[in-house]
Amino acid sequence: MRRKVLAALALASVWAGVAGQTPVRTPVARPYRSRVTVYDLKSKSTRVIYSSDDVFEAPNWSPDGKYVLVNSKGRLFRILLDTTAQGALQQLNVPDEYSCNNDKAFSPDGKMLAFSALTPSSEGSRVFLAASDGSSPRLIVPRAPSFFHGWSPDGRWLAYVAMRNGPYALYRVPAAGGEEERLTSKGSYDDGPDYAPQGRWIYFNSNRSGGWDIWRIPPDGAGPNDNRAEQVTNDELEDWFPHISPNGKWMVFLSFPKGIAGHSDRMEGVKLRLMRAPGSRLKPAQIQVLTTFFGGQGTINVNSWSPSSERFAFVSYEPIAGAPKP
């Protein structure tokens, strides 16, 4: 599915530039209305904090709790949460030659921003590290395709998914720079790695069991033949993008209807589900459905919990009737 996403981005984009200047990738808007939404665990209610006829994706909550970070048309934006300026949109200072996708997150101390992007010199998505305002990015993972997903709690490692002569697998790289380390080698399609807040596990989704389920591995990898990988969910739905709350109590994840082969672009009947985060020994989980909606790619690709663990952000979509398809 990652290859389909890249192909769609390539087809839905044009190169614009003037002689002697760096060309800029400008994605064409897709015919969806976006609603960036906050779910409150205590009240079990939702609140739309930003709405647009452009596609906005994959909210991250800032470590200081003051705004939510989203992407749209290759750019990154803050959505302010302060009551005096709520819903205001501010673009980050990522240079124009970077066409950012929805895989991004702040470092635990809030000083750095990791993100994935296309550039004019790359044949696919790569991973970059920048200041928290998006300025001064530097290349951390030079091989493509690579898609960032999560920071280790101590800020030392970046976890990402990449294709290296086979299906997508999980990798990590030092945030200070260095050689990548492969974490899974099953030969299945693994995606969405996200650290638990204590750093003892990396949670991810995989089709290694036949359907799409949530799994976890120790932070230094799954071991020979992935024998250290543990399955977390196992039912008829297709589960993607697990995120553990900062207090370590909850795991929220996205579930597609049975039989969906990848994280479909956007569709009806998608669910956000919640369960108690597994302990050191897995037990049968009681999973609750929080909401069912039109969503999918861009809904909750990266960790979007508030620092208090009381809320998380996601995006729902609505097809715009009569809008021309790109």
LOFI-674511 format. One record per residue (C-alpha): chain; residue number from 1; z, y, x; residue in one letter. Coordinates in steps of 0.02 Angstrom, whole numbers, plus 50000, padded with zeros to 5 digits. Last residue first. Layout:
<atoms>
A/NUM/Z/Y/X/A
...
</atoms>
This chain:
<atoms>
A/326/49526/50737/49623/P
A/325/49550/50695/49438/K
A/324/49513/50835/49316/P
A/323/49660/50885/49204/A
A/322/49632/50843/49020/G
A/321/49812/50792/48990/A
A/320/49926/50823/49138/I
A/319/50008/50658/49183/P
A/318/50198/50677/49184/E
A/317/50307/50645/49334/Y
A/316/50488/50610/49377/S
A/315/50565/50664/49542/V
A/314/50736/50613/49608/F
A/313/50900/50692/49661/A
A/312/51071/50613/49682/F
A/311/51243/50656/49617/R
A/310/51428/50623/49644/E
A/309/51411/50558/49822/S
A/308/51491/50722/49881/S
A/307/51355/50752/50013/P
A/306/51223/50739/49875/S
A/305/51119/50580/49881/W
A/304/50931/50597/49909/S
A/303/50891/50463/50037/N
A/302/50703/50446/50055/V
A/301/50563/50376/49946/N
A/300/50647/50432/49784/I
A/299/50513/50481/49658/T
A/298/50367/50516/49776/G
A/297/50270/50356/49738/Q
A/296/50341/50287/49577/G
A/295/50372/50384/49417/G
A/294/50355/50391/49228/F
A/293/50530/50354/49162/F
A/292/50673/50232/49138/T
A/291/50850/50293/49177/T
A/290/51015/50231/49246/L
A/289/50985/50044/49235/V
A/288/51141/49952/49289/Q
A/287/51152/49812/49416/I
A/286/51299/49693/49423/Q
A/285/51286/49611/49593/A
A/284/51319/49432/49643/P
A/283/51421/49441/49805/K
A/282/51367/49481/49983/L
A/281/51497/49470/50119/R
A/280/51524/49628/50219/S
A/279/51531/49723/50056/G
A/278/51379/49762/49950/P
A/277/51358/49937/49880/A
A/276/51402/49937/49696/R
A/275/51243/49942/49595/M
A/274/51125/50073/49526/L
A/273/50949/50064/49455/R
A/272/50813/50195/49437/L
A/271/50676/50123/49329/K
A/270/50486/50136/49320/V
A/269/50411/50100/49149/G
A/268/50259/50215/49159/E
A/267/50161/50238/49319/M
A/266/50141/50336/49480/R
A/265/50058/50289/49646/D
A/264/50117/50110/49643/S
A/263/50249/50061/49769/H
A/262/50162/49895/49800/G
A/261/50108/49734/49711/A
A/260/50174/49769/49537/I
A/259/50208/49595/49466/G
A/258/50369/49629/49372/K
A/257/50394/49810/49321/P
A/256/50443/49932/49459/F
A/255/50620/49963/49520/S
A/254/50683/50110/49623/L
A/253/50851/50105/49712/F
A/252/51028/50173/49705/V
A/251/51166/50094/49808/M
A/250/51346/50146/49780/W
A/249/51516/50145/49866/K
A/248/51478/50195/50046/G
A/247/51550/50371/50028/N
A/246/51382/50443/50083/P
A/245/51291/50347/49945/S
A/244/51179/50202/49999/I
A/243/50992/50219/49971/H
A/242/50873/50075/49932/P
A/241/50686/50116/49928/F
A/240/50600/49980/49826/W
A/239/50636/49840/49701/D
A/238/50505/49742/49601/E
A/237/50590/49676/49444/L
A/236/50610/49490/49409/E
A/235/50777/49468/49496/D
A/234/50845/49447/49672/N
A/233/50937/49592/49752/T
A/232/51036/49595/49916/V
A/231/50949/49470/50032/Q
A/230/51021/49457/50206/E
A/229/50921/49469/50369/A
A/228/51008/49396/50522/R
A/227/50885/49250/50537/N
A/226/50738/49371/50558/D
A/225/50642/49238/50656/N
A/224/50751/49284/50806/P
A/223/50865/49432/50764/G
A/222/50856/49550/50617/A
A/221/50881/49708/50717/G
A/220/51002/49819/50811/D
A/219/51063/49904/50651/P
A/218/51113/49739/50569/P
A/217/50992/49688/50430/I
A/216/50981/49719/50243/R
A/215/50871/49663/50099/W
A/214/50814/49736/49933/I
A/213/50683/49639/49837/D
A/212/50495/49644/49807/W
A/211/50425/49476/49752/G
A/210/50388/49323/49858/G
A/209/50551/49321/49957/S
A/208/50475/49412/50107/R
A/207/50413/49552/49992/N
A/206/50527/49678/50075/S
A/205/50638/49827/50036/N
A/204/50760/49903/50160/F
A/203/50945/49923/50200/Y
A/202/51001/49952/50380/I
A/201/51178/49894/50408/W
A/200/51337/49932/50506/R
A/199/51304/50119/50522/G
A/198/51456/50170/50419/Q
A/197/51344/50275/50307/P
A/196/51225/50130/50270/A
A/195/51060/50162/50358/Y
A/194/50893/50173/50268/D
A/193/50736/50072/50302/P
A/192/50601/50099/50168/G
A/191/50476/49960/50207/D
A/190/50449/49778/50256/D
A/189/50286/49685/50220/Y
A/188/50310/49506/50278/S
A/187/50269/49439/50451/G
A/186/50452/49399/50484/K
A/185/50463/49512/50637/S
A/184/50596/49641/50595/T
A/183/50685/49768/50708/L
A/182/50550/49821/50832/R
A/181/50613/49943/50962/E
A/180/50518/50103/51003/E
A/179/50521/50172/51179/E
A/178/50603/50339/51215/G
A/177/50650/50505/51138/G
A/176/50818/50590/51110/A
A/175/50815/50526/50931/A
A/174/50808/50351/51004/P
A/173/50677/50244/50915/V
A/172/50691/50117/50775/R
A/171/50568/49996/50697/Y
A/170/50540/49903/50533/L
A/169/50381/49806/50496/A
A/168/50215/49842/50410/Y
A/167/50096/49695/50417/P
A/166/50002/49653/50577/G
A/165/49937/49729/50737/N
A/164/50072/49865/50743/R
A/163/50100/49942/50572/M
A/162/50253/50054/50559/A
A/161/50411/50081/50460/V
A/160/50545/50199/50523/Y
A/159/50725/50211/50581/A
A/158/50778/50358/50690/L
A/157/50925/50333/50808/W
A/156/51064/50433/50891/R
A/155/51121/50540/50745/G
A/154/51289/50450/50731/D
A/153/51252/50402/50550/P
A/152/51083/50326/50599/S
A/151/50942/50431/50531/W
A/150/50818/50368/50401/G
A/149/50641/50345/50337/H
A/148/50503/50396/50460/F
A/147/50327/50331/50430/F
A/146/50219/50267/50574/S
A/145/50032/50234/50571/P
A/144/50006/50278/50709/A
A/143/50084/50278/50883/R
A/142/50157/50437/50957/P
A/141/50334/50415/50887/V
A/140/50442/50564/50939/I
A/139/50315/50708/50938/L
A/138/50393/50880/50945/R
A/137/50416/51007/50807/P
A/136/50464/51186/50854/S
A/135/50505/51251/50680/S
A/134/50546/51148/50525/G
A/133/50700/51250/50475/D
A/132/50815/51109/50533/S
A/131/50736/51113/50707/A
A/130/50601/50983/50730/A
A/129/50575/50797/50762/L
A/128/50407/50713/50730/F
A/127/50349/50541/50672/V
A/126/50165/50493/50656/R
A/125/50047/50471/50507/S
A/124/49870/50418/50543/G
A/123/49715/50449/50649/E
A/122/49797/50591/50744/S
A/121/49726/50746/50830/S
A/120/49707/50853/50674/P
A/119/49888/50814/50626/T
A/118/49959/50695/50498/L
A/117/50144/50700/50463/A
A/116/50310/50609/50462/S
A/115/50474/50704/50467/F
A/114/50638/50717/50562/A
A/113/50739/50876/50540/L
A/112/50876/50934/50658/M
A/111/51037/51034/50649/K
A/110/51108/50962/50488/G
A/109/51246/50865/50576/D
A/108/51188/50701/50499/P
A/107/51007/50737/50547/S
A/106/50899/50799/50405/F
A/105/50770/50690/50318/A
A/104/50582/50661/50299/K
A/103/50455/50538/50229/D
A/102/50358/50625/50090/N
A/101/50203/50669/50189/N
A/100/50183/50820/50302/C
A/99/50014/50892/50350/S
A/98/50053/50973/50518/Y
A/97/49922/51100/50575/E
A/96/50009/51234/50472/D
A/95/50163/51243/50582/P
A/94/50326/51185/50498/V
A/93/50425/51342/50459/N
A/92/50499/51285/50295/L
A/91/50439/51355/50128/Q
A/90/50569/51427/50009/Q
A/89/50571/51392/49821/L
A/88/50699/51470/49705/A
A/87/50766/51348/49576/G
A/86/50941/51419/49577/Q
A/85/50955/51591/49656/A
A/84/51123/51654/49591/T
A/83/51187/51480/49551/T
A/82/51153/51417/49728/D
A/81/51047/51259/49718/L
A/80/50896/51321/49816/L
A/79/50740/51213/49818/I
A/78/50687/51206/50000/R
A/77/50505/51171/50040/F
A/76/50398/51063/50156/L
A/75/50208/51076/50162/R
A/74/50072/50942/50153/G
A/73/50022/50983/49975/K
A/72/50202/50967/49914/S
A/71/50361/50910/50001/N
A/70/50544/50923/49948/V
A/69/50711/50976/50024/L
A/68/50858/51005/49907/V
A/67/50976/51150/49933/Y
A/66/51154/51208/49966/K
A/65/51241/51040/49989/G
A/64/51286/51072/50172/D
A/63/51201/50910/50226/P
A/62/51042/50959/50132/S
A/61/50995/50843/49988/W
A/60/50827/50760/50015/N
A/59/50696/50757/49877/P
A/58/50547/50639/49884/A
A/57/50397/50725/49806/E
A/56/50317/50878/49726/F
A/55/50146/50862/49645/V
A/54/50086/51027/49573/D
A/53/50108/51072/49390/D
A/52/50286/51121/49433/S
A/51/50465/51098/49377/S
A/50/50626/51130/49474/Y
A/49/50810/51095/49445/I
A/48/50791/50973/49300/V
A/47/50962/50909/49248/R
A/46/51007/50728/49211/T
A/45/51162/50654/49132/S
A/44/51273/50504/49164/K
A/43/51423/50624/49156/S
A/42/51508/50550/49309/K
A/41/51352/50490/49400/L
A/40/51257/50655/49386/D
A/39/51068/50635/49407/Y
A/38/50975/50785/49478/V
A/37/50791/50811/49437/T
A/36/50635/50878/49521/V
A/35/50508/50876/49379/R
A/34/50327/50860/49431/S
A/33/50172/50883/49321/R
A/32/50031/50770/49374/Y
A/31/49843/50797/49395/P
A/30/49833/50785/49585/R
A/29/49822/50940/49692/A
A/28/49694/50934/49833/V
A/27/49767/50913/50007/P
A/26/49729/51047/50138/T
A/25/49717/50979/50316/R
A/24/49710/51128/50434/V
A/23/49581/51152/50572/P
A/22/49643/51231/50735/T
A/21/49550/51394/50772/Q
A/20/49399/51430/50884/G
A/19/49276/51423/50740/A
A/18/49369/51443/50576/V
A/17/49455/51303/50486/G
A/16/49473/51196/50332/A
A/15/49473/51007/50331/W
A/14/49475/50934/50157/V
A/13/49599/50818/50075/S
A/12/49602/50699/49926/A
A/11/49497/50569/50015/L
A/10/49609/50567/50168/A
A/9/49766/50568/50064/L
A/8/49700/50426/49958/A
A/7/49657/50326/50113/A
A/6/49829/50356/50186/L
A/5/49913/50301/50025/V
A/4/49801/50148/50014/K
A/3/49846/50101/50192/R
A/2/50030/50117/50147/R
A/1/50000/50000/50000/M
</atoms>
